[in-house]
Amino acid sequence: MSTEQTPGPVPSQRQQPTLLDAVAELEAVVAAGDDERLGPALSLVGGLFGPAEPAERQAAGPRLAALLPDAPPFPRAHLAMITGACVEYGADPVACSGPVLAGLRGALTGAQRLVERWAQTGGGPLPDREEDDPAEAHARIEDPAHLDEWNAHLAVVAWWTLHLWQQAAWAVYAHAPVRAEARASGVTAVLLELADRYEGGQHDLKGLAHLAQVLDDEPLLVLDRPTGTGYLLRMSGLSDTFQLHTLLADLLIGGGHLPGTPQDPEVVALARTEFLDGRRLIATGAFNLVAPDGSWLWNEGTPDDIPVLDGVRTLVLEPLPYERTWSAGRFIQEIPGDLRLERVLDPAEAARLLARMVPGMSVVGAFG
């Protein structure tokens, strides 16, 4: 009988925490209101995000979003950015969107408040997020008669973190269900109004505003005045009216419904799904886009500018008053665009509808 002993089990090394372990720790810290532990807990979440499995990131997103309302202002913005990253990796965008868009609203409001107080206290260049001290900005704008200490703090935080809220909001607004829900609830209208009033030149909100206004599965009635014809179409994912114009020309002229020169197939592909990849192709205008009241609809706008008439966005096509060209592509390349023809109106229906449309303004009237 051998006297050799079988070695016992080797003690395993301490298991490293997972992303969801770190999220649970952060939840506990936020629930306890322990600001001293918040920074390290949030850093651990950020550090474990990269190596985490996709399923972990997806599960973490809604849990992190739920923490946003109770997190302190500065860390809240960084938490929002991580939440947005979870959405980009497959977390439920609708479940994450409410707290993210509420945070964006607060950041827009606070940053505009800083801009206004800056003007009231002497003006000059607004603070530089990279170079200037938030404490100095706070000291300048705080005044018990105009902006108390807490609201001055919120304004400074908003100015220094608005770009992070933009990133998080972009991640959720990139999804059609979020756009539909935010539009229906009125959230998008409020955010667009705040963005329109915003005067802080260091933050460019144009891209996010275009993204928020993208329509999905939206009916579009198009009436062509020169031929007296009408078409019911459906559009999704169109972020600018240049893109819509290109696809209208492709469907109606390229499809043989209207006379004219079809769009270059490469130009059409760039308006739908293809990426520019350094190319510069030129699209050519085919119509003047006119609202039912005769006002012009500019290519620089969005399809959301097209008025709703009897429950359907209605657009009138008239002859071009002058030649128009533009660089082909999509304003927001991440979102594919789609426009499809559902039916051609019968002549009597098209004539009846066109009779209600005001002829387009003159060039002088449109530019006046």
NUMAR-339988 format. One line per field, with one value per residue: residue in three letters; x, y, z of N, C-alpha, C in turn. Coordinates in steps of 0.2 Angstrom, whole numbers, plus 5000, padded with zeros to 4 digits. Layout:
REM residues N
donu = [ala ...]
nX = [X ...]
nY = [Y ...]
nZ = [Z ...]
caX = [X ...]
caY = [Y ...]
caZ = [Z ...]
cX = [X ...]
cY = [Y ...]
cZ = [Z ...]
//
This chain:
REM residues 368
donu = [met ser thr glu gln thr pro gly pro val pro ser gln arg gln gln pro thr leu leu asp ala val ala glu leu glu ala val val ala ala gly asp asp glu arg leu gly pro ala leu ser leu val gly gly leu phe gly pro ala glu pro ala glu arg gln ala ala gly pro arg leu ala ala leu leu pro asp ala pro pro phe pro arg ala his leu ala met ile thr gly ala cys val glu tyr gly ala asp pro val ala cys ser gly pro val leu ala gly leu arg gly ala leu thr gly ala gln arg leu val glu arg trp ala gln thr gly gly gly pro leu pro asp arg glu glu asp asp pro ala glu ala his ala arg ile glu asp pro ala his leu asp glu trp asn ala his leu ala val val ala trp trp thr leu his leu trp gln gln ala ala trp ala val tyr ala his ala pro val arg ala glu ala arg ala ser gly val thr ala val leu leu glu leu ala asp arg tyr glu gly gly gln his asp leu lys gly leu ala his leu ala gln val leu asp asp glu pro leu leu val leu asp arg pro thr gly thr gly tyr leu leu arg met ser gly leu ser asp thr phe gln leu his thr leu leu ala asp leu leu ile gly gly gly his leu pro gly thr pro gln asp pro glu val val ala leu ala arg thr glu phe leu asp gly arg arg leu ile ala thr gly ala phe asn leu val ala pro asp gly ser trp leu trp asn glu gly thr pro asp asp ile pro val leu asp gly val arg thr leu val leu glu pro leu pro tyr glu arg thr trp ser ala gly arg phe ile gln glu ile pro gly asp leu arg leu glu arg val leu asp pro ala glu ala ala arg leu leu ala arg met val pro gly met ser val val gly ala phe gly]
nX = [5004 5003 5011 5011 5003 4988 4987 4979 4965 4969 4969 4958 4961 4955 4939 4937 4927 4912 4904 4890 4891 4898 4888 4878 4885 4886 4872 4869 4877 4872 4859 4861 4866 4879 4891 4905 4909 4904 4911 4923 4915 4908 4918 4923 4912 4914 4927 4925 4916 4922 4928 4917 4904 4892 4879 4879 4881 4870 4860 4864 4861 4847 4847 4857 4852 4840 4846 4850 4841 4843 4857 4871 4874 4886 4893 4881 4880 4891 4887 4876 4882 4888 4877 4871 4881 4879 4867 4871 4877 4867 4857 4841 4833 4822 4819 4829 4828 4820 4825 4837 4833 4827 4837 4844 4836 4837 4850 4851 4843 4850 4862 4858 4854 4866 4872 4864 4866 4879 4880 4873 4882 4893 4897 4907 4919 4912 4914 4928 4927 4938 4949 4945 4940 4927 4923 4926 4918 4906 4906 4905 4892 4883 4871 4862 4850 4847 4852 4852 4863 4863 4856 4865 4875 4870 4868 4882 4887 4879 4883 4896 4894 4885 4889 4891 4878 4872 4878 4873 4860 4859 4862 4850 4840 4844 4836 4821 4809 4811 4811 4798 4790 4795 4791 4777 4774 4777 4789 4800 4796 4798 4811 4816 4812 4819 4832 4832 4831 4843 4859 4872 4887 4897 4892 4885 4870 4863 4864 4859 4846 4841 4841 4832 4820 4818 4807 4797 4790 4780 4766 4765 4759 4760 4758 4758 4759 4762 4758 4746 4745 4745 4752 4753 4765 4777 4788 4803 4816 4822 4833 4835 4829 4835 4839 4826 4821 4830 4826 4812 4814 4820 4810 4798 4802 4812 4805 4796 4784 4784 4789 4807 4824 4832 4839 4856 4861 4870 4870 4857 4859 4867 4858 4850 4856 4870 4887 4897 4911 4922 4919 4913 4898 4886 4870 4855 4843 4825 4812 4802 4799 4784 4773 4755 4750 4756 4769 4787 4796 4811 4826 4836 4830 4820 4810 4800 4796 4786 4769 4755 4740 4723 4727 4738 4754 4757 4763 4767 4773 4781 4787 4805 4812 4824 4841 4846 4858 4867 4878 4878 4871 4868 4862 4863 4872 4872 4859 4849 4839 4823 4810 4795 4784 4766 4754 4747 4737 4720 4715 4704 4704 4716 4715 4705 4711 4722 4716 4714 4726 4737 4744 4762 4773 4781 4798 4803 4794 4796 4809 4808]
nY = [4994 5011 5024 5037 5053 5059 5075 5089 5100 5114 5130 5141 5156 5172 5176 5187 5202 5203 5213 5214 5212 5223 5233 5229 5233 5247 5250 5248 5258 5270 5269 5270 5283 5286 5296 5296 5283 5282 5287 5277 5266 5268 5270 5257 5250 5256 5251 5238 5237 5235 5222 5214 5202 5202 5199 5203 5217 5221 5217 5226 5239 5244 5244 5252 5264 5266 5271 5284 5295 5297 5298 5309 5325 5327 5314 5308 5311 5304 5291 5291 5291 5278 5270 5273 5267 5254 5252 5254 5242 5233 5233 5236 5249 5257 5254 5261 5274 5284 5290 5294 5304 5312 5317 5323 5334 5341 5345 5353 5363 5368 5372 5382 5391 5394 5401 5412 5418 5421 5431 5441 5444 5451 5445 5440 5427 5411 5398 5386 5369 5361 5369 5378 5382 5374 5378 5391 5396 5394 5402 5414 5415 5412 5420 5425 5433 5430 5417 5403 5394 5380 5379 5386 5377 5366 5372 5374 5361 5356 5363 5358 5345 5343 5337 5324 5320 5322 5312 5300 5302 5301 5288 5281 5288 5283 5273 5267 5263 5271 5284 5285 5283 5294 5305 5303 5305 5318 5322 5323 5335 5345 5344 5348 5361 5366 5364 5373 5385 5386 5394 5391 5391 5382 5369 5358 5355 5351 5339 5330 5335 5333 5319 5316 5320 5311 5302 5287 5273 5281 5288 5297 5308 5313 5325 5329 5343 5348 5336 5332 5321 5309 5301 5289 5286 5279 5282 5280 5282 5294 5307 5320 5332 5333 5320 5314 5321 5316 5302 5303 5307 5296 5286 5291 5297 5289 5277 5278 5285 5299 5312 5316 5316 5302 5299 5296 5279 5277 5288 5286 5275 5279 5288 5278 5266 5265 5269 5284 5284 5292 5296 5308 5312 5320 5325 5329 5341 5338 5343 5357 5358 5359 5365 5362 5375 5383 5388 5386 5371 5368 5360 5359 5356 5345 5329 5330 5343 5343 5347 5341 5335 5332 5321 5315 5318 5330 5334 5344 5343 5354 5363 5365 5381 5385 5378 5365 5357 5345 5338 5321 5308 5304 5314 5308 5295 5283 5278 5269 5274 5274 5274 5270 5266 5265 5266 5272 5286 5287 5296 5305 5307 5312 5324 5330 5332 5340 5352 5358 5363 5376 5386 5386 5398 5413 5415 5427 5429 5417 5419 5431]
nZ = [5000 4995 5003 4998 4998 4992 4984 4991 4986 4976 4982 4974 4964 4969 4962 4949 4948 4939 4926 4929 4942 4946 4943 4952 4964 4962 4961 4975 4981 4976 4981 4994 4995 4996 4992 4993 4989 4977 4965 4964 4962 4950 4942 4942 4935 4922 4919 4918 4908 4894 4893 4895 4892 4878 4882 4896 4895 4888 4898 4908 4904 4906 4920 4924 4918 4926 4937 4935 4938 4952 4954 4958 4951 4942 4941 4936 4922 4916 4919 4911 4899 4899 4899 4887 4879 4882 4876 4863 4861 4861 4872 4878 4870 4872 4886 4891 4888 4894 4906 4901 4891 4899 4907 4897 4894 4906 4906 4894 4898 4910 4904 4895 4905 4911 4900 4899 4911 4910 4901 4908 4917 4912 4900 4886 4881 4882 4895 4893 4891 4892 4897 4907 4924 4932 4945 4946 4936 4942 4953 4947 4941 4951 4962 4974 4971 4958 4954 4963 4974 4972 4960 4952 4952 4946 4933 4929 4929 4919 4908 4907 4904 4894 4882 4884 4888 4875 4868 4874 4872 4858 4856 4860 4853 4840 4837 4830 4838 4850 4845 4840 4852 4860 4852 4852 4865 4868 4872 4863 4856 4866 4869 4856 4856 4866 4861 4850 4856 4862 4865 4866 4859 4859 4859 4847 4841 4830 4823 4832 4834 4820 4820 4830 4824 4814 4804 4805 4796 4790 4782 4766 4756 4740 4727 4711 4702 4688 4680 4686 4694 4707 4722 4734 4747 4758 4771 4779 4791 4786 4786 4782 4770 4758 4755 4755 4743 4733 4734 4730 4717 4712 4713 4707 4695 4690 4691 4681 4682 4681 4670 4666 4671 4677 4693 4697 4699 4710 4717 4722 4730 4740 4746 4752 4758 4757 4761 4761 4761 4757 4745 4733 4727 4716 4718 4709 4708 4705 4707 4713 4730 4738 4751 4756 4758 4749 4752 4751 4754 4761 4755 4764 4776 4786 4783 4793 4792 4783 4781 4790 4783 4784 4792 4785 4780 4767 4752 4738 4721 4711 4696 4695 4700 4698 4694 4705 4715 4725 4737 4737 4748 4765 4779 4792 4793 4799 4799 4789 4774 4768 4756 4749 4736 4738 4732 4717 4714 4709 4694 4696 4710 4713 4706 4713 4726 4722 4719 4731 4735 4737 4724 4722 4730 4722 4717 4722 4733 4741 4745 4751]
caX = [5000 5007 5011 5010 4997 4985 4987 4972 4963 4973 4965 4957 4962 4948 4936 4936 4920 4909 4901 4884 4893 4899 4882 4875 4888 4884 4865 4869 4880 4867 4853 4864 4868 4886 4895 4912 4910 4901 4916 4926 4910 4906 4924 4923 4908 4917 4932 4923 4912 4925 4929 4911 4900 4887 4873 4880 4880 4862 4857 4866 4858 4841 4848 4860 4847 4836 4850 4851 4838 4846 4864 4873 4874 4892 4893 4875 4882 4895 4883 4872 4886 4889 4870 4871 4886 4875 4862 4874 4879 4861 4853 4834 4834 4816 4819 4834 4827 4816 4830 4842 4831 4825 4843 4846 4832 4840 4857 4849 4840 4855 4867 4856 4854 4873 4873 4860 4869 4886 4878 4871 4888 4898 4898 4914 4919 4909 4919 4930 4927 4945 4954 4943 4938 4920 4922 4926 4911 4900 4907 4903 4885 4879 4869 4855 4845 4846 4853 4855 4869 4861 4854 4871 4879 4867 4870 4889 4887 4876 4888 4902 4893 4880 4891 4890 4871 4871 4880 4869 4853 4860 4862 4844 4837 4845 4831 4814 4804 4812 4809 4790 4788 4797 4787 4770 4773 4779 4796 4804 4794 4801 4819 4818 4811 4825 4838 4831 4832 4850 4863 4879 4890 4902 4888 4882 4864 4860 4864 4854 4839 4839 4840 4826 4814 4817 4800 4797 4784 4776 4763 4767 4755 4763 4754 4763 4755 4762 4755 4740 4745 4746 4755 4754 4771 4778 4795 4806 4823 4825 4835 4835 4825 4839 4838 4819 4821 4833 4822 4806 4815 4821 4804 4793 4805 4815 4800 4792 4778 4784 4795 4813 4830 4832 4845 4862 4860 4875 4867 4851 4861 4870 4852 4847 4860 4877 4891 4901 4918 4927 4917 4909 4894 4882 4863 4852 4836 4820 4806 4802 4794 4779 4768 4749 4748 4760 4776 4792 4799 4818 4830 4840 4826 4819 4803 4796 4793 4780 4763 4750 4734 4719 4730 4743 4759 4756 4768 4766 4779 4781 4794 4811 4812 4831 4844 4849 4862 4869 4882 4874 4872 4863 4864 4864 4874 4871 4852 4847 4833 4818 4804 4792 4777 4761 4749 4745 4730 4716 4715 4699 4706 4722 4713 4701 4716 4726 4712 4714 4733 4738 4750 4768 4775 4786 4805 4803 4790 4799 4815 4807]
caY = [5000 5017 5030 5044 5056 5063 5082 5092 5105 5120 5136 5145 5163 5176 5177 5194 5204 5204 5219 5214 5213 5230 5236 5228 5237 5254 5251 5249 5264 5275 5268 5272 5290 5286 5299 5295 5277 5283 5287 5271 5261 5270 5268 5249 5248 5258 5247 5231 5237 5233 5215 5211 5199 5206 5198 5207 5224 5221 5217 5231 5245 5247 5244 5259 5270 5267 5274 5291 5301 5297 5299 5316 5328 5326 5307 5306 5312 5299 5285 5291 5289 5271 5268 5274 5262 5248 5252 5253 5235 5229 5234 5238 5256 5260 5254 5266 5281 5289 5293 5297 5310 5317 5320 5328 5340 5345 5347 5358 5369 5371 5375 5388 5395 5397 5406 5418 5422 5423 5437 5445 5445 5454 5442 5437 5420 5406 5393 5381 5363 5358 5374 5382 5379 5374 5382 5399 5398 5394 5408 5420 5415 5412 5426 5424 5436 5428 5410 5401 5390 5373 5380 5388 5371 5362 5375 5373 5354 5355 5366 5354 5338 5342 5333 5317 5318 5321 5305 5295 5303 5299 5281 5279 5290 5280 5267 5269 5263 5277 5290 5285 5284 5301 5309 5303 5308 5325 5323 5326 5342 5349 5344 5352 5368 5368 5365 5378 5391 5385 5399 5390 5389 5376 5363 5358 5351 5350 5332 5326 5337 5329 5312 5315 5321 5306 5298 5280 5270 5287 5289 5303 5310 5317 5327 5332 5348 5348 5331 5331 5314 5308 5295 5288 5283 5278 5284 5278 5284 5299 5312 5327 5333 5332 5313 5313 5323 5311 5296 5304 5307 5289 5282 5294 5298 5282 5272 5279 5289 5306 5314 5319 5313 5298 5300 5291 5274 5277 5293 5283 5270 5283 5290 5273 5262 5264 5274 5288 5281 5296 5298 5314 5312 5325 5324 5335 5343 5337 5346 5361 5355 5364 5363 5363 5382 5386 5389 5381 5366 5368 5353 5359 5354 5338 5327 5332 5350 5343 5348 5335 5338 5327 5315 5313 5323 5331 5337 5345 5344 5359 5363 5369 5388 5386 5372 5364 5351 5345 5332 5315 5305 5305 5318 5304 5289 5277 5276 5268 5277 5270 5277 5266 5268 5260 5266 5278 5288 5287 5303 5310 5308 5317 5331 5333 5334 5346 5358 5361 5365 5383 5386 5388 5405 5415 5415 5433 5427 5412 5422 5438]
caZ = [5000 4995 5008 4995 4999 4986 4986 4992 4981 4976 4983 4968 4965 4970 4956 4947 4948 4932 4925 4933 4950 4947 4943 4958 4969 4960 4964 4982 4983 4974 4986 5001 4995 4998 4987 4993 4986 4970 4960 4962 4960 4943 4938 4941 4930 4916 4918 4916 4902 4888 4893 4897 4887 4876 4886 4902 4893 4887 4905 4912 4901 4909 4927 4924 4916 4932 4943 4933 4942 4959 4954 4959 4944 4938 4939 4932 4915 4914 4920 4905 4893 4899 4898 4880 4876 4883 4870 4856 4861 4861 4878 4876 4870 4875 4893 4894 4885 4898 4911 4897 4888 4904 4908 4892 4895 4912 4903 4890 4902 4914 4900 4893 4911 4911 4895 4900 4917 4908 4897 4913 4922 4908 4893 4885 4879 4887 4898 4889 4896 4893 4899 4912 4930 4934 4951 4944 4932 4947 4957 4943 4939 4957 4964 4978 4968 4952 4953 4970 4974 4969 4952 4949 4952 4940 4927 4928 4928 4913 4903 4907 4903 4889 4876 4886 4887 4868 4866 4877 4868 4851 4856 4861 4847 4834 4837 4828 4844 4854 4841 4840 4859 4862 4848 4854 4872 4868 4874 4857 4855 4871 4868 4850 4858 4870 4857 4846 4860 4865 4862 4868 4852 4860 4858 4841 4842 4824 4821 4837 4832 4814 4822 4834 4820 4809 4804 4803 4794 4790 4776 4763 4750 4735 4722 4705 4699 4681 4677 4689 4696 4714 4724 4742 4748 4765 4772 4786 4792 4782 4791 4779 4764 4752 4755 4752 4736 4729 4733 4726 4710 4710 4713 4702 4688 4688 4691 4675 4683 4680 4665 4669 4671 4683 4697 4696 4704 4715 4722 4726 4735 4746 4750 4755 4763 4756 4765 4757 4760 4754 4738 4732 4721 4716 4716 4705 4710 4700 4708 4719 4735 4741 4756 4754 4758 4744 4755 4749 4759 4759 4755 4770 4782 4787 4781 4798 4790 4778 4785 4790 4781 4785 4795 4781 4777 4760 4748 4731 4717 4705 4692 4698 4697 4696 4695 4711 4716 4732 4738 4738 4755 4771 4784 4797 4789 4803 4799 4782 4773 4764 4753 4744 4733 4740 4727 4712 4715 4702 4692 4699 4717 4712 4704 4719 4731 4720 4719 4737 4736 4734 4720 4725 4730 4717 4720 4727 4739 4745 4748 4754]
cX = [5004 5006 5010 5003 4994 4985 4980 4971 4967 4968 4964 4958 4955 4945 4935 4929 4918 4906 4894 4885 4894 4893 4878 4878 4886 4877 4865 4872 4875 4861 4855 4866 4875 4890 4902 4914 4908 4906 4920 4921 4908 4912 4925 4918 4911 4923 4931 4918 4915 4926 4922 4908 4894 4881 4873 4879 4873 4858 4858 4863 4852 4842 4852 4856 4843 4840 4851 4847 4841 4853 4866 4875 4880 4893 4887 4877 4886 4892 4879 4876 4887 4882 4870 4875 4882 4870 4865 4876 4873 4856 4846 4834 4828 4816 4824 4833 4824 4821 4835 4839 4829 4832 4846 4842 4835 4846 4856 4847 4845 4860 4865 4855 4861 4874 4870 4864 4876 4885 4877 4877 4894 4899 4905 4913 4916 4915 4921 4930 4934 4950 4952 4941 4931 4919 4922 4920 4906 4900 4904 4896 4881 4878 4862 4849 4843 4846 4856 4860 4868 4860 4860 4875 4876 4868 4877 4890 4884 4880 4894 4901 4887 4882 4890 4882 4869 4873 4875 4862 4854 4859 4855 4839 4838 4840 4824 4809 4805 4809 4801 4787 4789 4792 4780 4769 4775 4786 4801 4802 4797 4808 4820 4817 4817 4831 4838 4833 4840 4855 4871 4883 4894 4898 4884 4876 4861 4859 4859 4847 4837 4837 4833 4819 4813 4810 4801 4790 4778 4773 4765 4763 4758 4759 4758 4758 4756 4758 4748 4739 4746 4748 4755 4760 4772 4786 4797 4814 4826 4827 4836 4831 4829 4838 4831 4818 4824 4829 4815 4808 4817 4815 4799 4796 4808 4810 4795 4785 4778 4790 4801 4819 4831 4839 4850 4860 4864 4872 4861 4854 4864 4864 4849 4851 4867 4881 4895 4908 4923 4924 4913 4905 4889 4875 4860 4845 4831 4814 4807 4797 4790 4774 4761 4747 4752 4767 4781 4794 4807 4822 4834 4836 4825 4812 4798 4793 4787 4774 4759 4743 4729 4722 4736 4748 4758 4761 4766 4772 4777 4787 4799 4811 4820 4835 4847 4853 4865 4874 4877 4876 4867 4866 4866 4866 4872 4864 4851 4840 4829 4812 4802 4785 4772 4756 4749 4738 4727 4716 4710 4701 4712 4720 4709 4706 4720 4723 4712 4721 4734 4745 4756 4770 4780 4793 4805 4800 4793 4805 4814 4806]
cY = [5006 5021 5037 5047 5060 5071 5085 5097 5111 5126 5140 5153 5167 5178 5185 5196 5204 5211 5220 5215 5220 5235 5236 5233 5245 5255 5252 5255 5270 5275 5271 5280 5291 5289 5298 5288 5277 5283 5281 5266 5262 5268 5261 5247 5250 5253 5240 5231 5234 5225 5211 5207 5203 5205 5202 5215 5225 5221 5223 5238 5248 5248 5251 5265 5271 5271 5282 5296 5302 5298 5307 5318 5326 5319 5305 5306 5306 5292 5285 5289 5281 5268 5268 5269 5255 5247 5251 5245 5230 5229 5237 5246 5260 5260 5259 5273 5286 5293 5297 5304 5315 5321 5325 5335 5344 5348 5353 5365 5372 5374 5382 5393 5398 5402 5412 5422 5424 5430 5443 5448 5448 5451 5439 5430 5415 5401 5388 5375 5360 5362 5377 5378 5379 5378 5389 5401 5398 5400 5414 5420 5415 5419 5424 5427 5434 5420 5407 5396 5383 5374 5382 5382 5367 5365 5374 5365 5353 5357 5361 5347 5337 5337 5326 5315 5318 5314 5300 5296 5300 5291 5278 5282 5287 5274 5270 5269 5269 5283 5290 5286 5292 5306 5309 5306 5315 5327 5326 5333 5347 5349 5348 5359 5370 5369 5371 5385 5391 5390 5397 5387 5383 5369 5363 5353 5349 5343 5328 5328 5334 5322 5311 5316 5316 5302 5291 5277 5276 5288 5296 5303 5315 5319 5331 5337 5348 5342 5329 5324 5314 5302 5295 5284 5282 5278 5282 5280 5289 5305 5319 5327 5332 5324 5311 5315 5318 5304 5297 5304 5300 5285 5284 5295 5291 5277 5273 5283 5296 5307 5317 5314 5309 5300 5294 5286 5274 5283 5290 5279 5274 5286 5285 5270 5262 5270 5278 5285 5285 5299 5305 5314 5317 5323 5330 5335 5341 5341 5353 5358 5360 5362 5365 5371 5386 5388 5384 5377 5365 5361 5353 5357 5347 5336 5329 5339 5349 5343 5342 5338 5332 5320 5313 5319 5323 5336 5338 5346 5349 5360 5367 5376 5389 5379 5371 5357 5351 5338 5326 5312 5306 5309 5314 5297 5283 5274 5275 5271 5273 5274 5272 5268 5263 5260 5272 5280 5288 5295 5308 5311 5313 5324 5334 5336 5340 5352 5361 5364 5372 5383 5389 5395 5406 5414 5421 5432 5423 5415 5429 5437]
cZ = [5000 5000 5005 4996 4993 4988 4987 4987 4982 4977 4977 4970 4966 4963 4955 4946 4940 4932 4929 4940 4951 4947 4949 4964 4968 4963 4971 4984 4982 4979 4992 5001 4997 4992 4987 4989 4978 4964 4959 4960 4952 4939 4937 4935 4923 4914 4916 4910 4896 4888 4894 4891 4884 4880 4893 4900 4892 4893 4909 4910 4905 4917 4928 4923 4922 4937 4941 4937 4949 4960 4955 4952 4940 4936 4935 4924 4912 4915 4914 4899 4893 4897 4890 4876 4877 4877 4864 4856 4862 4867 4875 4876 4873 4883 4896 4892 4889 4902 4906 4894 4893 4907 4903 4892 4901 4910 4899 4893 4906 4910 4897 4899 4912 4906 4896 4906 4915 4905 4902 4917 4918 4901 4893 4883 4885 4890 4893 4894 4897 4897 4906 4918 4932 4940 4950 4940 4937 4951 4953 4942 4945 4960 4968 4974 4962 4951 4959 4969 4970 4962 4948 4948 4946 4933 4925 4926 4921 4907 4902 4904 4897 4883 4878 4886 4879 4866 4868 4873 4861 4851 4856 4855 4841 4833 4836 4834 4849 4851 4841 4847 4861 4858 4851 4861 4873 4870 4869 4856 4860 4870 4862 4852 4862 4866 4853 4850 4863 4861 4864 4862 4853 4859 4852 4841 4836 4822 4826 4835 4826 4816 4826 4830 4814 4810 4802 4801 4793 4783 4773 4757 4746 4729 4717 4701 4691 4677 4680 4692 4704 4716 4732 4743 4756 4766 4779 4785 4788 4786 4788 4772 4758 4750 4752 4745 4731 4728 4730 4719 4707 4709 4708 4695 4686 4688 4685 4676 4681 4675 4669 4668 4677 4687 4696 4701 4710 4720 4726 4731 4741 4750 4754 4761 4763 4760 4760 4755 4756 4747 4738 4726 4721 4714 4713 4707 4704 4701 4713 4724 4738 4746 4753 4754 4753 4746 4752 4755 4756 4760 4762 4777 4783 4784 4786 4796 4786 4782 4784 4788 4781 4787 4791 4779 4770 4757 4741 4727 4712 4702 4696 4695 4695 4697 4702 4711 4723 4732 4740 4745 4759 4776 4790 4794 4793 4802 4791 4781 4768 4762 4748 4742 4735 4735 4723 4713 4708 4700 4695 4707 4717 4711 4710 4724 4728 4720 4725 4739 4733 4730 4724 4725 4724 4721 4725 4733 4743 4748 4752 4762]
//
